[in-house]
Amino acid sequence: MECKNEQGCCHEERVGMPLFATIGHEIPDVEVDAYHNDEIKKIKLSDYRGKWLILFFYPADFTFVCPTELEEMAENYETIQKLGGEVLSVSTDTVFVHKAWHDTSEAIKKIKFPMLADTCRELCEMFGTYIPEEGLSLRGTFVVDPDGILRIVEVNDNSVGRNAKELVRKLQAAKFVREHGGNVCPASWEPGDDTLKPGLDLVGKI
């Protein structure tokens, strides 16, 4: 069943699926236009099952903090791919604005991952980053595991930029926990550091 919002965008009614993305639950599937490798294409979130997926929401193209964040993400993209991950950046701009920004900004020219055009605000609303009075998204980062389950959420005020290296560290921790069931990562864990195995023998001893 489909309906249309005030922008005329179609939304499918997803029976039995959560309206909003929440940690520990499967994210709903959505198809969005994207600018990628000088092409406009359709991308579904389900296309990335089997990989770690990072959804990187930001307010708008041709702004100030956004290019610094996206450039840093571009510089860490190869590392993320080596960890079995993929990146999708998301804003409410059109694919044509994405192309224009990519063609003119030295920072954005470094981007090799798809730039999603959430012009109907469906993704922003689903992940809780949409600012209705501005028509823009907050700075939101969402890490989804290979089964489509949301594992990590970070949402900032738009005046505060994020740290791509810290995001890589969080991805490494989430990946380790998935691959080593029963273990958890303590504060500031880095690959190679000791982890913890929760149990009564640890109570009061940490």
N, C-alpha and C positions, 0 to 999 in steps of 0.2 A: 504494500500500500504506500502511496506517495502523497505528500502534501507540499505546498509551496509557502515559503516565508514571505516577508514584506519585500525582499529583494528579488522575488521570483525564482529563488533557488529551490531545487527539488531536494527533499529529504525523505529517505525511506524510513518507514516505521519498523524498528528492529524488535521483534517480539522476543522476550526472554533475555534481552541484553540490557546492561546498565545504561542509563541515559548519559551519565558522566563517567569519565575514566577515573578509576580509583585503584589505589595500590593493592596488589594481590588479586586483582580481577583482570579478565581478558579485555583488551581494548576493543571497542566496536570497529568494524571495518568501514572505511570511507574511501571514495575515489575523488581525487583532486587534480586539477591541472597543475603542471610543473614546467619550469624552464630548466633544461639540462642539456649540456653539450651542444648548445646553439640550436636546440629543438624544443618544440612545445609538445608535451606528451601527457597522457593520463597515468596517474600512479595510484595504486591501491595500497593501503597499509598492510593488507594481507600478502602483498608481493614480497614482503620482507620476513615472512615466517621462516624460521631456521637460522635467523641472524639476530644479533642484538641490534635494536633499532633506537636511535637517538632522535627525538623530535625536538628541534631547537627553535622555539617561538621568539620573535622579536617584533618591535613596534612597526617600523617602516623603513623602506629603502630611502636612499638619499638623506640619511640623518647623520647623527654624530657618534654616539656610542656604538650603534649597530655595526658599522663597518669594522670597528676595532674587534668586536666579538667574532664576527664572521670570518675575518682574516685569521684570527687565532684558531678558530675551528678548522679552517682550510689547512692551516699549517700542521694540525694534529690529525687530519683526516686519514693519512696513510697508517698512522699508529692505530687508530680506531679500527680500520679495515683489517689490520693484522690480528686484532683481537676478535675478529669475527663480527664486527659491527658495521653499521651503515648510518649515515646522517641524512636527515631531511630538515632543511630550514623552512620555517613557516612564517609568513606575514599576510596581511590582508591586501597587499598590493597585487596587481594583475601580472600575468606572465610577461606582458610587454614592458612593464616598468622594471621587472627583474632583468630582462634582456638589456634594457637601456643602462641600468646601473652596472651590470656585468661588463658592458662594452666601454664604459667611461671611467670606472674606478679601478685603480691599480690594486687596491686591497681585494675587491670583489672578483677581479679577474682570476684570482688564485683559487676560487671555488670550483670544485669538480663534482660536488654532490648536488642532487636535485634541489631546486628552490621552489617550494610549493606556493601556489597562489590561492589562499583561502578567502577569496572574494565574498563568498556567502557566509563567512564566519562560522562554518559548521565545525571545523576542527577547534578553533579558538573557544567556542562555546562548550564543546564536548570536554575539553581539557581545562576549562575554567579560567582561561587567560584573557577572555574578551572584556574590553572596557567599552560599554555601550555608548557612553557620552562622548567618546573620542573616536570610535570606529576602529580602534587599534588593539593590539595584543600586548599584554605584559611580557616581560622576559621570563619565559618558562622553559624548563628543560625536563624532558621525560624520557626515561630509559626503560625500554620494553624488552623482555627476554625472548629467546627464540620460539617460545610457545605462545607469544602474544600477550603475556602477563606483564602488567605495569609493575616495575620494581623500585624505581627511584623518581622522585619529584623535587624540583627546585624552582621556585617562583620568586622573582625579584621585582621591586619597584623599578620603573623604567629609568630612574636616575642612577641605578647601580649595575655596572657591568659584571659579567661572569668570568670564570677562570676555566679555560679549556683543559689545562693540565690537571686541575682538580676533578673535572668531569672524567678524564681518562682514568684517574685513580679510582674513582667510584665504579667505573665500568669494570676495571680489573678486579675490584673487591666483589662485585656482584657475580662476575664470571667465576671467580674462585669458589664462592659459596655454592653456586649451582653445581659445580663440578666436584665438590667435596662435601657432600651432604652431611649435616650435623655439625659442621664447623661454622663459626661466625668470626667476623673481622672486627677487632677492637679499633679504638680511635686512631686516626692517622695511619692505618695499616697500609703498607706498601708490599708489593710482591717480594716474597722471600722472608718477610717478617713472620713471627709466630701468630697463630690464630688461637681461638678458644673453642672448646667443646663443652657447651652448657651441661651442667649436671649438679646434683646436690653436693658433690665433693668440692665444688668451686664456691659455694655460697659462703659469703663473708671472708673469702680468702683473696679477693682481688683488690 
